[in-house]
């Protein structure tokens, strides 16, 4: 029995949680799995019902939580904390984190490590975890998985970040991204990750159509779903600016000119400031009666299955788009922007209409195609379902991850 550790740090619920639940849930029972999460991991409860008897969760103490923005008021207080964090980041915090993780890995009996980072640079703990593992174990047994495109560091940190990337590259067997588009970004932006070191594995999920069907038969629809008006447009995304909520709201205002009965449903996690900004924008556009904002849900599948159309309006940094494969699994048509890896995910399947990220009018017209035609919804939905089953199941994804370690399958 091989002993795997999966390490991550998270402060927001979203795609990484879904990725981890599906990866662990579809892992073979022959291996021993330990999920290493920070003690303040917001999505911890979502791992309680995973059907995987050979897995367990261990929490590690996150000493950096005092610097996290959610713990402080905006403006002056937050600015002071961020300044202190930047000053201490390289000379003090990085060595402390390295010692903490080195000691943990040195005492452990894990044989393989998968580090899952939500971005790059992303989490300091995730980057240092790969380096500490290589120092205490072996770089040949560590895979580093990144779920966003790399961000260019500020000018004052370029040299030290270059050194950080070089050390990280030497510390892992492979750096895995979630799309070919994201891998190309790493090769061109983060110069130390050469093509032979880079790989990509598309995210996968369980067949949620089966689960949703069972839930529907037992009448366990969420309370917030019961009174939801039809037809509705759905977006599942964190309320970060890059996700394009304002772009979508501008387009939705044009949709209402033709379909005043339409509703836009927004679900996702975000800081109080991010959510408040979107709510204010909704009010400014006079859309309060047509837009509903709901919190993040681990199982938004009722909403997805009955949506007239699911949209992704991302404006930047969208390497994959997990919502896309969730929608395709449930035969829900898509309207998306041409950002990052999203066109790659839908490919030429016919599951989606793709629009330039700056063209609000065309985005609105594509939404109206699905609102106005049941035939179009059914056709794109069926094609999307077929595309999902061929390329994006959790079993396909997990098998590819295990192959990186050259572990034999039954």
C-alpha positions in Angstrom: 0.0 0.0 0.0 1.5 3.3 -1.1 1.3 6.2 1.3 0.3 9.5 -0.3 0.0 12.9 1.3 -2.0 15.7 -0.4 -1.0 19.2 0.9 -2.9 22.4 0.4 -3.8 25.7 2.0 -7.0 27.5 1.4 -8.8 30.6 2.6 -11.7 30.7 0.1 -14.1 28.0 -1.0 -14.1 27.2 -4.7 -12.6 25.1 -7.4 -9.8 23.7 -5.4 -12.2 22.2 -2.9 -14.2 20.5 -5.7 -10.9 19.2 -7.3 -9.7 17.7 -4.0 -13.1 16.0 -3.2 -13.3 14.4 -6.6 -9.6 13.4 -6.6 -9.8 11.7 -3.2 -13.2 10.2 -3.9 -12.0 8.5 -7.0 -8.6 7.3 -5.7 -8.1 3.6 -5.6 -8.6 1.9 -2.2 -5.2 0.3 -2.4 -3.4 3.4 -1.3 -3.3 5.2 2.1 -4.2 8.9 1.6 -3.7 11.8 4.1 -5.1 15.2 3.2 -3.0 17.9 4.9 -5.1 21.1 5.5 -4.5 24.3 7.3 -6.4 24.3 10.7 -8.5 27.3 9.5 -9.5 25.7 6.2 -12.9 27.2 5.4 -14.1 24.2 3.3 -13.2 21.6 5.8 -16.8 20.4 6.3 -17.0 19.5 2.7 -14.6 16.6 3.1 -16.6 14.8 5.8 -18.9 12.9 3.4 -16.2 11.7 0.9 -16.7 8.0 0.2 -13.1 6.9 0.6 -12.4 4.6 3.5 -8.6 4.8 3.0 -8.3 8.5 3.5 -8.0 10.8 6.5 -7.6 14.5 7.2 -4.8 16.0 9.3 -4.7 19.7 10.2 -1.5 21.7 10.4 -1.2 25.0 12.2 -1.2 28.0 9.9 0.9 30.6 11.6 0.3 33.2 8.9 -3.4 33.5 9.5 -2.9 36.7 11.5 -1.9 38.4 8.2 -5.0 37.4 6.3 -7.2 40.2 5.1 -10.4 38.7 6.5 -9.2 39.2 10.0 -8.9 43.0 9.8 -11.0 46.0 8.8 -10.3 47.5 5.4 -8.3 50.6 4.7 -5.7 51.6 7.3 -5.6 48.4 9.4 -5.4 46.1 6.4 -2.8 48.2 4.7 -0.5 48.1 7.8 -0.9 44.3 8.1 -0.1 43.8 4.4 3.0 46.0 4.7 4.3 44.0 7.6 3.6 40.8 5.8 5.6 42.0 2.7 8.6 43.0 4.9 8.7 39.7 6.8 7.8 37.4 3.9 11.2 36.4 2.6 13.6 36.9 5.5 11.4 35.7 8.4 8.2 33.9 7.4 9.7 31.7 4.6 12.3 30.1 6.9 9.8 29.6 9.7 7.4 27.8 7.3 10.3 25.7 5.9 11.4 24.5 9.3 7.8 23.7 10.3 7.1 21.7 7.2 10.5 20.1 7.0 10.1 18.7 10.6 6.6 17.4 9.8 7.7 15.6 6.6 10.8 14.2 8.2 8.8 12.6 11.0 6.1 11.3 8.6 6.0 8.0 6.8 4.5 9.5 3.6 6.1 8.1 0.4 4.6 10.5 -2.1 3.4 14.1 -2.0 1.0 16.1 -4.1 1.0 19.8 -3.4 -2.2 21.7 -4.6 -1.8 25.4 -4.9 -4.7 27.6 -6.0 -2.3 30.0 -7.9 1.3 31.0 -8.5 2.9 32.3 -6.5 -0.2 31.7 -4.5 0.2 30.1 -1.0 3.6 30.5 0.6 2.9 27.3 2.5 2.3 25.3 -0.7 5.5 26.5 -2.4 7.6 25.8 0.6 5.9 22.4 1.1 7.4 21.2 -2.1 10.9 22.5 -1.2 10.7 21.1 2.4 9.6 17.7 1.0 12.6 17.6 -1.4 15.0 18.5 1.5 13.5 15.8 3.8 12.5 13.1 1.3 13.0 13.2 -2.5 12.1 15.6 -5.3 11.3 12.5 -7.5 8.2 11.8 -5.3 6.7 15.3 -5.3 4.2 16.6 -7.9 3.2 20.3 -7.7 -0.3 21.1 -9.0 -1.2 24.7 -9.8 -4.8 25.8 -10.5 -4.3 29.2 -11.9 -2.0 31.0 -14.3 1.2 32.6 -12.9 1.2 36.2 -11.8 4.2 38.4 -12.5 5.9 39.5 -9.2 6.4 43.1 -8.4 9.6 44.6 -9.7 11.4 44.7 -6.3 10.8 40.9 -5.8 11.7 39.7 -9.4 15.1 38.4 -8.5 14.2 36.6 -5.3 11.1 35.2 -6.9 13.2 33.9 -9.8 15.4 32.1 -7.2 12.3 30.8 -5.5 10.9 29.4 -8.8 14.3 27.8 -9.6 14.3 26.0 -6.2 10.7 25.0 -6.6 11.3 23.6 -10.0 14.2 21.4 -8.7 12.1 20.3 -5.8 9.3 18.5 -7.7 9.1 15.8 -10.4 6.4 17.6 -12.3 4.6 20.9 -12.2 1.0 20.2 -13.3 -1.4 22.8 -14.5 -5.1 22.3 -15.4 -4.9 23.1 -19.1 -2.5 23.4 -22.0 -3.2 27.2 -22.0 -2.0 27.5 -18.4 1.1 25.3 -19.1 2.1 27.7 -21.9 1.7 30.6 -19.6 4.1 29.0 -17.1 6.7 28.3 -19.8 6.6 31.8 -21.1 6.2 33.7 -17.7 7.9 31.6 -15.1 11.1 30.8 -17.0 12.5 28.1 -14.7 9.7 25.7 -15.5 10.8 24.2 -18.8 8.6 22.2 -21.1 10.0 18.8 -19.9 9.1 19.7 -16.3 5.6 21.0 -17.2 2.5 18.9 -17.7 -1.3 19.5 -17.7 -4.2 17.4 -16.6 -7.7 18.6 -17.1 -9.8 18.6 -14.0 -12.5 15.9 -13.6 -15.6 15.4 -11.5 -17.9 12.5 -10.6 -21.0 12.0 -12.7 -23.1 14.5 -10.8 -26.1 13.8 -13.1 -26.7 10.5 -11.3 -26.5 12.2 -7.8 -28.8 15.1 -8.8 -31.3 12.7 -10.2 -31.4 10.7 -6.9 -31.8 14.0 -4.9 -34.6 15.1 -7.1 -36.5 11.9 -6.6 -36.2 12.2 -2.8 -37.3 15.9 -3.0 -34.3 17.3 -1.2 -34.0 20.5 -3.2 -32.5 23.4 -1.3 -35.0 25.9 0.3 -33.5 28.7 -1.7 -34.2 26.8 -4.9 -37.9 26.1 -4.4 -39.1 29.7 -5.1 -36.6 30.5 -7.7 -38.3 32.1 -10.8 -37.8 30.8 -14.3 -36.1 31.2 -16.6 -32.8 32.0 -14.8 -29.2 32.4 -15.8 -26.6 31.0 -13.5 -23.0 32.0 -12.6 -21.0 30.0 -10.1 -17.8 31.9 -9.3 -16.0 33.6 -6.5 -16.6 37.4 -6.4 -13.2 38.3 -7.5 -13.0 41.1 -10.1 -11.3 38.8 -12.6 -14.5 36.6 -12.7 -16.3 39.3 -14.7 -19.5 39.9 -12.6 -19.7 43.5 -13.7 -19.3 42.5 -17.3 -22.1 40.0 -16.9 -24.4 42.5 -15.2 -23.9 44.9 -18.0 -24.8 42.2 -20.5 -27.7 41.0 -18.4 -29.2 44.5 -18.5 -29.4 44.1 -22.3 -31.0 40.7 -21.9 -33.8 42.2 -19.9 -34.8 44.4 -22.8 -35.9 41.3 -24.7 -36.7 39.0 -21.7 -37.9 41.1 -18.7 -39.0 37.8 -17.0 -35.3 36.6 -16.7 -33.5 36.3 -13.5 -29.7 36.2 -12.9 -28.5 34.0 -10.0 -25.0 34.5 -8.7 -23.5 32.0 -6.3 -20.0 32.0 -4.8 -17.6 32.9 -2.1 -15.7 36.2 -1.6 -14.7 38.8 0.9 -17.3 41.1 2.4 -15.8 44.0 0.3 -16.0 42.0 -2.9 -19.6 40.9 -2.4 -20.6 44.4 -1.3 -19.1 45.9 -4.4 -21.2 43.6 -6.6 -24.4 44.3 -4.7 -23.8 48.1 -5.0 -23.3 47.6 -8.8 -26.5 45.7 -9.1 -28.4 48.5 -7.3 -26.6 51.1 -9.5 -27.9 49.4 -12.6 -31.4 49.1 -11.2 -31.3 45.3 -11.3 -32.3 44.5 -7.7 -35.6 42.8 -8.7 -33.9 40.6 -11.3 -30.6 39.5 -9.5 -30.2 37.1 -6.6 -26.9 36.6 -4.8 -26.5 33.4 -2.8 -23.5 32.1 -0.8 -21.1 29.4 -2.0 -22.5 25.8 -2.0 -20.6 22.6 -2.1 -23.5 21.1 -4.1 -25.0 23.7 -6.4 -26.2 21.0 -8.8 -30.0 21.6 -8.5 -29.4 25.2 -9.6 -27.1 24.0 -12.5 -29.5 21.3 -13.8 -32.5 23.6 -14.0 -30.7 26.8 -15.3 -31.6 27.9 -18.8 -27.9 28.6 -19.3 -24.8 28.7 -17.2 -22.3 31.5 -17.9 -18.7 32.2 -17.2 -17.7 35.9 -17.8 -14.1 35.7 -16.7 -11.9 38.6 -17.8 -8.5 37.2 -17.0 -6.6 34.4 -15.2 -9.1 31.6 -16.0 -6.9 28.5 -16.7 -9.7 26.0 -16.7 -13.2 26.8 -15.5 -14.5 23.9 -13.3 -18.1 25.2 -13.6 -18.0 24.4 -17.3 -17.6 20.6 -16.8 -20.2 20.6 -14.0 -22.6 22.3 -16.4 -21.8 19.8 -19.2 -22.3 16.9 -16.9 -25.8 18.1 -16.2 -26.6 18.9 -19.9 -26.8 22.6 -19.2 -25.7 24.9 -22.1 -22.9 27.4 -21.6 -22.0 30.9 -22.7 -18.4 31.8 -21.9 -15.7 34.4 -22.7 -12.6 33.5 -24.7 -10.3 33.7 -21.7 -7.5 31.3 -20.7 -8.3 27.6 -20.9 -12.1 27.9 -21.2 -12.2 27.6 -25.0 -9.9 24.6 -24.7 -12.3 22.9 -22.2 -15.4 23.1 -24.4 -13.2 22.7 -27.6 -15.4 22.1 -30.6 -18.0 20.1 -28.7 -20.9 22.3 -29.4 -21.7 22.6 -25.7 -21.1 26.4 -25.5 -21.1 29.7 -27.3 -17.9 31.6 -27.0 -17.7 35.4 -26.9 -14.9 37.9 -26.8 -14.4 39.1 -23.3 -15.1 42.7 -24.2 -18.2 42.2 -26.2 -21.1 42.6 -23.8 -23.7 42.8 -26.6 -22.8 39.5 -28.2 -22.6 37.9 -24.7 -26.2 39.1 -24.2 -27.3 37.8 -27.6 -25.8 34.3 -26.9 -27.7 34.2 -23.6 -30.9 35.0 -25.4 -30.4 32.2 -27.9 -30.7 29.7 -25.0 -33.4 31.6 -23.1 -35.6 31.7 -26.2 -35.1 28.2 -27.7 -35.7 24.9 -25.9 -34.3 23.1 -28.9 -31.0 25.0 -28.7 -30.8 24.3 -25.0 -31.3 20.5 -25.5 -28.9 20.3 -28.4 -26.0 22.0 -26.7 -26.8 20.2 -23.4 -26.7 16.8 -25.1 -23.4 17.6 -26.8 -21.9 18.9 -23.6 -22.9 15.7 -21.7 -21.2 13.6 -24.3 -18.1 15.7 -24.2 -18.0 15.5 -20.4 -18.2 11.7 -20.3 -15.4 11.3 -22.8 -12.9 13.7 -21.3 -13.7 15.0 -17.8 -14.7 12.3 -15.3 -13.0 12.1 -12.0 -11.7 8.6 -12.8 -9.9 9.9 -15.9 -8.3 12.7 -13.9 -7.2 10.6 -11.0 -5.6 7.9 -13.2 -3.5 10.6 -14.9 -2.3 12.0 -11.6 -1.3 8.6 -10.3 0.6 7.8 -13.5 2.9 10.8 -12.7 4.2 8.8 -9.8 4.6 5.7 -12.0 2.3 3.7 -9.6 0.9 0.5 -11.0 -2.8 0.2 -11.4 -4.9 -2.9 -10.8 
